[in-house]
Amino acid sequence: MKMGDSDSLKSRLAILRSLRNPALMMENPPPRKPSTPLTLEGWEQAGNAVWQRKLSEPAGIPDSRDPDAILPELRPEALRFFDLETTGLSGGAGTVAFLAGVGLFEGEKAVVYQVFLADFPGEREFLQILQGLLPEESLLVSYNGKSFDLPLWRTRCLMQGLPWAPPREHLDLLFLSRRLFRPLLGTCSLGDLESQILGIPRDNDVPGFLVPEVYFSFLKTGDRTELNRVFRHNEQDILSLVSLLRHLTLLLDHPCSADKVDRAGLGRLLLLNGHPEAEGFLRNALEAGDRKAGSVLAFHLKRAGRYDEADHTWRIIMESSADLASAEERAKHLEHRKKNPEEALKVLNEALLFSGVDANENPWILHRIRRLERKISRETGRVSPGTL
């Protein structure tokens, strides 16, 4: 048992005992939610225990709200930036969404709609209002929405007997962000991207893991002090999605000016999209010493049947390091396409020598070396030079 667990266990047992002993409950009654009607400044009541507001001038980075900075093929007018705040972080049938944020472009500005569930009986109306903000023809933009927000939304609709009709298209920025930034940052939370990539500060923010606790405290006591921080947290999440999509758009439109990005990941993405600057971007990255980007380029050239260019790229990689993967690819090219097993064997032996790696620790390299030795011996009737 860890230090401090004993006190925690005692307090939990005391609570359980009090539940069985009404007398103890009367001695220490829990704080009760006040019976006065709820009022939320700046919000309009939209149903039973449901409140809604529109932030037409949300705080944030002004240039991140320009729809012209978004790729035209994404149809800026159809975008719906979406985020839920919930009573739990793990999903499941017992987790309820109590705050929804939906951002969209109206004219040349981004606006944020928020829907707040002030008590559980209003959940059905909450979900109906949310559905109205996210029509099927819109393009949903989220961060981890495919794994969390959408499954939770679907579950709550099923629990309330409502049809679930989400937008037909969904762009989850988490997957793009992982490809482009996780090799640099190690983690890829939205908060990490805000601070290290987008340069967006969060002042007096509520950590995400505390959001459920703030809501439950409000339900129990009626105290709205911390709720405003949760509302602001949700608003900032939406605005950060707008900024992140704009940033990704700039990376894809102008890759050669990219900063703070995994160049190999961006290069793969450019190649997948047939970007005209993809190869040039990867070559520049290789010249700057990015071997991983060079490897992406080499394999692309190989798949395209441009074998000599691929071999040249692997040779450049090997000039700066004894890269065994590149050596093996060069050996394949030399043996099978250039019909020069002696040169292939030489490349492998030199790579092993300069890498300082024991051949026995790389069985695939050792296997290829032994096979090349046997092949050369059969063809020439002599033991090949440079044999290990």
N, C-alpha and C positions, 0 to 999 in steps of 0.2 A: 504493500500500500504506500502510495506517495505521500510526502508531507502535505498536510492540509486536507487530505482526503477524509481523515477521521472527523474533523469539524463539519465538512460537507455532508458526510453520511449522517451525523447526529442531527443536523438541521433537517435533512430529508425525512428521517424517522419521526422527528417531532411534528412535521407537517402531517405525516400519515396518521400519527396518533390523534392529532387534533381533529382529523376528519372523522375518526371513530368516536370522539368524545365531544358532543355538542357544547358541554360546559366550557371547555377550553376555547372553542370557537367564539363563545360569547365574551370571554375575557379578552381575547385578542382578535377582534373582528378585522377582516381585510378591508382595505380602502374600497369604497364603492364608487362606481361611475355616477356622476351627478345626473339628476333627472332633468336638468334644464336642457332645452332644445339646443342642438348643435348649430353653431354658426361658424362659417369659414370665410374670412375676409377675402374678397376677390373671386370667390367660387359661387356657382349657381346650383341650387338643388335640382337634380335631374330625375329623381325618382325616390323611392323608399330607401333611405340611408345611402343614396348615391349622389355624389357631387361631381361637377364638371367645370373646367375652366379652360380658357384659350389664352395663351401667352403670345401676343402678336409681336412683341419686341423682346424675345427671350435674351437673357444675358449670355454672352459667349464671344467667340472670335468672329468679328464682323465679316471678314472675307471668306469665312467658311460657309456662309449662308447664300452664296451666289449660285443659282442654278446653272449659269453658263459654265461654271467650273466642273460640272458633272458630264461624263460621257453622254453624248446625245442618244446613243443607242439604248441607254438605260431609261430614257423617257423621264426626265426630271419631274414633269408634272404628275407622273404616276407613282413616284416614290413615296413609300410610307416607312419612316424610321420608327422602329418598334422596340419597346422594352417594358417588362413587367417587374413590379416589386411584389414579393410573395411572403407568405407566413413561414416558409421554410426554404432551404437551399438545395434540398435533395429531391424535390418533386414528390410524386406519389399521390394517392387518392385523397390524403388528408391535407395536402398543401393547397392553399387558396391564394389567388391573386387579388390583392387589395388596391393596387395602384397601377394604372396603365398609362404609358406615355406614347403618344403618336406624333411624330414630326412630319411635316410636309411643306412643299413650296406653294405659296399663294402669291402669284406675281413674281417679284424678284426677291422675296424674303421667305425665310423659313419661319414657320410658326409651330408651336407645340401645343397639342391638346392633352390634357390630363383628366383621367376619370378616377375618382376615389370612392372606394367602398368603405363607408363609415361603420357598417355592421353587417354581419353575415346574412341576415334575411334579405338584403338588397342585392344579393349576388346575381340573381337572374337578370334584373334590369341592368346591372353593371356589364354583364356579358353581352346583352343586346346592344347597348350603346357602343361597346368596343367593336362589335361586328359592323356597325354602321360606319365606323371610322376606317375600317379596313376592307373595302369592297374587293370582290374576287378579281376584278380587272387591274388592281394596283400591283405594284412590285414591292414586296416587303424587304426591308433592309434591317438586319439584326446583328447581334454579336452573341454567338452561341444559341441563337434562337431555335435552330433545328434540333438541338439536343435538350433544351430546357423550356423556353417560352412557349413554342408551339405545342409540344406534347402536353404541357400543363393546361394551356388554353383549351385544347381538345378535350382533355379529361374533365375539366369543369363544365364544359358544354354538355357532355354526356351525362354528368351527374345531375344537371339541371334539366335534362330532357330537351335540350335545344339543338337545332341543326348546327353543324360546324362547317363553315364555308370560308376557309382562309384564302388569301390571295393566291392565284395560280402560280405566280413566280416568287421565288425567295432567294435573296442574296445574303448569305451568312458571311460577314466579313471576318469571322474568326479564322476560317480556313485560309483565306488569302493572307491574313496577317501572320499566321504561323509560318507560311512558306517564305514570307519576305523578312520577318523580323525576329522570329524565335532563335535562329542561330546566333544573332547578335545579343539578344536580351536574356536568353535562357528561359524566361517565362513570357507569356503572351496575354496577360490580363489587359482589359481595357484601360485600367489605371496605369499600367506600365507604359502602354502606348501613349497615353496622354502626357505623361511626364517626360518620357525619353525620346519620343518621336514627334508628337504634335506640339509639344511645348505649352500644354494647357494646364495651369495650376488648379488645384481644388482647395478652396479655403473653407475651413470649418465643416468639412464633409463628414457624413455618417458612413463608417465602413459598412460594406455590403452585408457582412455577417451579423451586424447589429440591427439591421432594418427590421427583421421579424420581432425582435425584442421591443423595439420602439412602438410598433403597431399593437402588440399585445398589451403593452403598458397603457396605451391610449384606450383600448377596449375596456380595460379593468378600471381605470381611474378617470377617464375622460380628459386627462391632461394633454393638451395639444402643443405643448412647448416644443417638443422634439420633432413633431410631425412636419413642421416647415422645413427642417433640414432634410427629411426624407423626400419631400416634394422637390426640393432643390437638387438632391442627389439624382432623382429620376430625370429631371429636366436636363441636367448636365450630361447624363448618359446619352440622351437623344441628340443633344448638340455635338457631342463627341463622335457619334456615328456619322453625322453630317460632315464634320471635319475630316474624319478618317476616310470616308468615301472620296471626298475631294482630294485628299493626299494621295490615295491610291490611283485616282484618275491622272494626277500629275505625273506619277511614276510611270504609268503606262504610256502616256502621251510623250513624255520627254525623259526616257530612261537614261540617256547619257549624262543628264544633270542630276541624277539620283544621288542622295546622300543618306547615310544611316540606313542601309538596306543590305540584305544578303544578296550579293550580285549573282551568285549561282541560282538562287531561287527566283529572282526577277528574270534572269535570262531564260530559265525554263518556261516561265509564264509567257514571256514575249515570243518564244519559239512556238508554244502551243497555239498562240493567237495569230501566228504568221506575221508578226510585226517586222517591217522592213529594216529596222535598226537592230534586230535581235543579234545577228552574228557580229556586227561591229561592236555592239555593247560588250559581248562576251570576249572578243579579242582585246578590247581596251582593258577589260578587267584582268585578263591573263597577263598582258604587258605590265600591269600594275602589281603583279605578283599573286593574283588570286588563282591558285591551282585548281580549286574546286570549280570555278567558273570555266577554266580552260578545259577541264574534263567534260563538263556539260557540252561545250562546243564540239569537242572531239567526237563524242558519241553521237551528236546530232549529225555531224559530217559523215560518220560511218553509216548511220541509218539511211542517209541520202545517197549512199553509193559513192561518195567523194573520198575514196580511201587514201589517196596520196595526201590530200589536205588534212585528213584526220591523223595520219601518221606524222605529218609535219607538226601538228599541234601537240601530239604526245611527246615528240622530241623536244619541243620548247619546254614543256612541263618538266621533263627529265633534266634539262640543263640547270634548273634551279634546285632540284632535289632528286634523290634516288627513289622515285615513286614506283613501287613495285606493280601497282595496277596499270600504270602507263607502260611500264616495261613489258608486261604480259601482253597488252594490246599491240604494242609494236612487234613483239615476237610473232604473234598470230599473223599480222600483216606480212612480215618478212618471210615467214615460212609458207603460207598458203597462197599469197598473191604474188610475191616477188620470187618465190621458189628458191629462197636462200636460207636454208636451215642453219648454216654455219653462222651467219650474221645474227639470226634470231637467238641462237644459243649464246653468242657473245653479249648481246644486249641484256639477257637475263643474268648472266654471270656477273657482268659489270654492275648491274643494279643491285644485286645481292652484296657484292663486295663493298660498294660505296654506302649502302644503307646500314651496314654493320649488323644486319639481321641474320640469325641462324637459319639456314635453309630448312632445317627440320621443323622450324616453327611455322613454315609456310608450305604445307604439303602440296597445295595446288601448283606452286612455282616449282617445287622439287619434282613433282610428277612430270611437268612439261619439260624440265631440263633433262630428266632421264630418258623421256621418250625421244627428244631431239638427239640425244647422244646415240641411242639405238638406231635411229633413222640415218644419221650421218655415217655410222659404222657400217650399216648395210649397203649404203650407196657408194661408199669409198673404200670399204674394206680396211679401214684404219680407225683408230680412236681419234675423236675430234679434238682440236686444240681447245684449251681453256676449260677442260673438263674438271668438275669439282673433285 
